[in-house]
Amino acid sequence: MKILAIDSTANTSTVALLENEGLIALYTINTNNTHSETLLPMVKSLLEASGVTIDEIDAFACANGPGSFTGVRIGVATIKGLAFGRDKKCVAVSTTEALSQNLEGFDGIVCPIMNARRGQVYTCIYKDGVPLMDECCMMLDELVPILEKYDEKIYFTGDGYELTLEREIKNKCHTPELLRYSNAYSVGRVAYKKISNGEFTTDADLRVNYLRKPQAEREREERLKKEGKL
């Protein structure tokens, strides 16, 4: 089974082609370029270099959030467009689950964190690939005491990694830089497991997972509350 996977939930644009769980090709750019300008050319280049056509893809996968609202939307829209009319499997993969796969085999706790701004992070805690809490958005200061309850090594990954450098956290370990970034290969591996378990959808039903409302909507609700209209 050939799987085309992408992740544009953070600054990194990354595209991968897999045969089941095996990597065929990986193309990653970490230059803060606009995902809407880079993703499709990256897909085209990766497929051409691999000698594979879009019609030979059996399943399409993307990280559907949490992450940058714009990046999440672009990633899901790109996969929906590529899969449209092809009657192929589509898979939505949690960004934090994909990030945890970057550190598969590491001994300890894996804590993916994505910068949600205003001191908040999107996060979850994984042990041997199994989540130990619900994926959520919280203040980083609230996350630290939760992590310190575990008497194990703690590895952070994700675009919020730099935030952890500013804090003293018990059992915090260094994560190699290459393993901190979004990786479409990890998305593809999670997608393959989901497909094997019958967890897939259609291009029409593929959805985003923001975890919280966009800032504009939150600000509107706050304004309406102050005006007594909500």
HELIX and SHEET records of a PDB file:
HELIX    1   1 HIS A   35  SER A   50  1                                  16    
HELIX    2   2 ILE A   54  GLU A   56  5                                   3    
HELIX    3   3 PHE A   69  ALA A   83  1                                  15    
HELIX    4   4 THR A   95  GLN A  101  1                                   7    
HELIX    5   5 LEU A  140  LEU A  147  1                                   8    
HELIX    6   6 TYR A  161  THR A  164  1                                   4    
HELIX    7   7 GLU A  177  LEU A  179  5                                   3    
HELIX    8   8 ALA A  184  SER A  196  1                                  13    
HELIX    9   9 GLN A  215  LYS A  226  1                                  12    
SHEET    1   A 5 GLY A  22  ILE A  29  0                                        
SHEET    2   A 5 SER A  13  GLU A  19 -1                                        
SHEET    3   A 5 LYS A   2  ASP A   7 -1                                        
SHEET    4   A 5 ALA A  59  ALA A  63  1                                        
SHEET    5   A 5 LYS A  89  VAL A  93  1                                        
SHEET    1   B 5 VAL A 130  PRO A 131  0                                        
SHEET    2   B 5 TYR A 126  LYS A 127 -1                                        
SHEET    3   B 5 ILE A 109  ARG A 117 -1                                        
SHEET    4   B 5 GLN A 120  THR A 123 -1                                        
SHEET    5   B 5 CYS A 136  MET A 139 -1                                        
SHEET    1   C 5 VAL A 130  PRO A 131  0                                        
SHEET    2   C 5 TYR A 126  LYS A 127 -1                                        
SHEET    3   C 5 ILE A 109  ARG A 117 -1                                        
SHEET    4   C 5 ILE A 154  THR A 157  1                                        
SHEET    5   C 5 LYS A 172  CYS A 173  1                                        
END                                                                             
